[in-house]
């Protein structure tokens, strides 16, 4: 545990407010259930705070920061790398197929099995430019996203085929990525 002087003022104030909530139990020997009810705390939270306070002191009442803050907690980095690698396979694999293969890999390595929705989200998070580069090759790579059609005659809301010059200066079209 770190020292109380090494934390921010807001964290120190939070620890003091938590201590004030459990103080009647610690100093006046009031029943913890009564103290928790008065403070509108769950009994289990109050028990945990008292236990931690008795073991480590006031620093134990500071909110702990998570090491995995901002990242996915559901899958390990190894599983995430496998999902991204399968998403970049050529020809492109359906997400169901990727999910099935990743689940077999996870089972073989003893990792928790990812859900279909998690696999779908991770495949969707792979940058579109990277997917295009992997599936269609460098000649078809366009570093910007295609625009949506606005006219009714060309199919409202559908993506247009892009026309751009290739190396041999003839014009070719890139088929719409979403139909």
C-alpha positions as CSV (number, residue, x, y, z in Angstrom):
1,X,0.0,0.0,0.0
2,X,1.1,3.5,-0.7
3,X,1.3,6.3,1.8
4,X,-1.5,8.8,2.4
5,X,0.8,11.7,1.6
6,X,1.4,10.3,-1.9
7,X,-2.2,10.6,-3.1
8,X,-4.2,13.6,-4.4
9,X,-6.3,15.9,-2.2
10,X,-9.6,14.6,-3.7
11,X,-8.6,10.9,-3.0
12,X,-7.6,11.9,0.6
13,X,-11.0,13.7,1.0
14,X,-12.8,10.6,-0.2
15,X,-10.9,8.4,2.3
16,X,-11.8,10.8,5.1
17,X,-15.5,10.9,4.2
18,X,-15.5,7.0,4.1
19,X,-13.8,7.0,7.5
20,X,-16.4,9.4,8.9
21,X,-19.2,7.0,7.8
22,X,-17.7,4.0,9.7
23,X,-16.3,6.1,12.6
24,X,-19.2,5.5,15.0
25,X,-18.7,1.7,14.7
26,X,-14.9,2.0,15.2
27,X,-14.9,4.4,18.1
28,X,-18.3,4.1,19.8
29,X,-18.8,0.4,19.2
30,X,-22.2,0.9,17.5
31,X,-23.5,-2.1,15.6
32,X,-22.2,-2.0,12.0
33,X,-25.6,-2.8,10.6
34,X,-27.0,0.3,12.2
35,X,-24.1,2.5,11.1
36,X,-24.4,1.2,7.5
37,X,-28.1,1.8,7.4
38,X,-27.7,5.4,8.7
39,X,-25.0,6.1,6.1
40,X,-27.1,4.5,3.4
41,X,-24.3,1.9,2.7
42,X,-24.7,-1.7,2.0
43,X,-23.7,-3.8,5.0
44,X,-21.1,-5.7,2.9
45,X,-19.4,-2.5,1.8
46,X,-19.2,-1.2,5.4
47,X,-17.8,-4.6,6.5
48,X,-15.1,-4.4,3.8
49,X,-14.2,-0.8,4.7
50,X,-13.9,-1.7,8.4
51,X,-11.7,-4.7,7.6
52,X,-9.5,-2.8,5.3
53,X,-9.2,0.1,7.7
54,X,-8.1,-2.2,10.5
55,X,-5.5,-3.9,8.4
56,X,-4.0,-1.0,6.5
57,X,-5.3,2.2,8.1
58,X,-6.8,5.2,6.3
59,X,-5.0,4.6,3.0
60,X,-7.2,1.4,2.5
61,X,-10.3,3.6,2.2
62,X,-8.9,5.3,-1.0
63,X,-10.5,4.2,-4.2
64,X,-8.1,1.9,-6.1
65,X,-7.2,2.6,-9.7
66,X,-7.5,-0.2,-12.2
67,X,-4.5,-1.3,-14.3
68,X,-6.7,-2.3,-17.2
69,X,-8.6,1.0,-17.3
70,X,-9.9,1.8,-20.7
71,X,-9.2,-1.6,-22.2
72,X,-11.4,-4.6,-22.7
73,X,-11.5,-6.8,-19.6
74,X,-13.3,-9.7,-21.3
75,X,-10.5,-11.0,-23.6
76,X,-6.8,-11.4,-23.0
77,X,-4.3,-9.7,-25.4
78,X,-3.5,-13.1,-26.9
79,X,-7.2,-13.7,-27.8
80,X,-7.6,-10.2,-29.1
81,X,-4.5,-10.6,-31.4
82,X,-6.0,-13.9,-32.7
83,X,-9.3,-12.2,-33.5
84,X,-7.6,-9.4,-35.3
85,X,-5.3,-11.7,-37.3
86,X,-8.3,-13.8,-38.4
87,X,-10.2,-10.7,-39.4
88,X,-7.3,-9.7,-41.7
89,X,-7.2,-13.2,-43.4
90,X,-7.7,-13.2,-47.2
91,X,-10.3,-14.1,-48.3
92,X,-12.3,-12.5,-45.6
93,X,-13.9,-14.8,-43.1
94,X,-17.4,-14.4,-41.7
95,X,-17.5,-13.3,-38.0
96,X,-19.2,-16.5,-37.1
97,X,-16.3,-18.5,-38.5
98,X,-13.8,-16.2,-36.7
99,X,-15.7,-16.7,-33.5
100,X,-15.7,-20.5,-33.9
101,X,-11.9,-20.6,-34.5
102,X,-11.1,-18.2,-31.7
103,X,-13.2,-20.3,-29.3
104,X,-11.3,-23.4,-30.2
105,X,-8.0,-21.6,-29.7
106,X,-9.2,-20.3,-26.3
107,X,-10.3,-23.7,-25.2
108,X,-7.0,-25.2,-26.3
109,X,-5.0,-22.6,-24.4
110,X,-7.2,-22.6,-21.3
111,X,-8.5,-19.0,-21.8
112,X,-12.1,-18.0,-21.1
113,X,-14.3,-18.4,-24.2
114,X,-15.2,-15.0,-25.8
115,X,-18.8,-14.4,-26.7
116,X,-20.0,-13.8,-30.3
117,X,-20.8,-10.1,-29.5
118,X,-17.3,-9.5,-28.2
119,X,-15.7,-11.1,-31.3
120,X,-18.0,-9.0,-33.5
121,X,-17.0,-5.8,-31.7
122,X,-13.3,-6.5,-32.0
123,X,-13.6,-7.3,-35.7
124,X,-15.6,-4.1,-36.2
125,X,-12.9,-2.1,-34.4
126,X,-10.2,-3.1,-36.9
127,X,-9.6,0.0,-39.0
128,X,-11.4,-0.1,-42.4
129,X,-8.3,0.9,-44.3
130,X,-6.4,-2.0,-42.8
131,X,-9.1,-4.4,-43.8
132,X,-9.2,-3.1,-47.3
133,X,-5.5,-3.4,-47.6
134,X,-5.5,-6.9,-46.3
135,X,-8.5,-8.1,-48.3
136,X,-8.0,-6.3,-51.6
137,X,-4.3,-5.5,-51.7
138,X,-2.3,-2.3,-52.0
139,X,-3.6,-1.3,-55.4
140,X,-7.1,-0.9,-54.1
141,X,-6.2,0.9,-50.9
142,X,-7.9,4.2,-50.4
143,X,-6.9,6.1,-47.3
144,X,-10.3,7.8,-46.9
145,X,-13.7,6.4,-46.4
146,X,-16.2,6.3,-49.4
147,X,-19.0,8.8,-49.3
148,X,-22.7,8.0,-49.1
149,X,-24.9,8.7,-52.1
150,X,-27.4,11.5,-51.7
151,X,-29.5,11.1,-54.9
152,X,-32.5,8.8,-55.0
153,X,-31.7,7.4,-58.4
154,X,-28.3,6.0,-57.3
155,X,-29.7,4.2,-54.3
156,X,-30.3,6.5,-51.3
157,X,-28.0,5.7,-48.4
158,X,-25.8,3.2,-50.2
159,X,-22.1,3.7,-50.7
160,X,-20.9,4.8,-54.1
161,X,-18.3,3.0,-56.1
162,X,-15.2,5.2,-56.0
163,X,-13.3,6.1,-59.2
164,X,-9.7,7.0,-58.9
165,X,-6.6,6.8,-61.2
166,X,-4.4,3.7,-60.8
167,X,-0.7,3.4,-61.7
168,X,-1.3,2.8,-65.3
169,X,-3.4,6.0,-65.5
170,X,-6.6,4.2,-66.6
171,X,-9.6,4.7,-64.4
172,X,-11.0,1.8,-62.5
173,X,-13.7,1.6,-59.9
174,X,-13.5,0.2,-56.4
175,X,-16.8,-1.6,-55.7
176,X,-18.8,-0.4,-52.9
177,X,-17.7,-1.8,-49.6
178,X,-21.2,-2.1,-48.2
179,X,-24.1,-2.9,-50.5
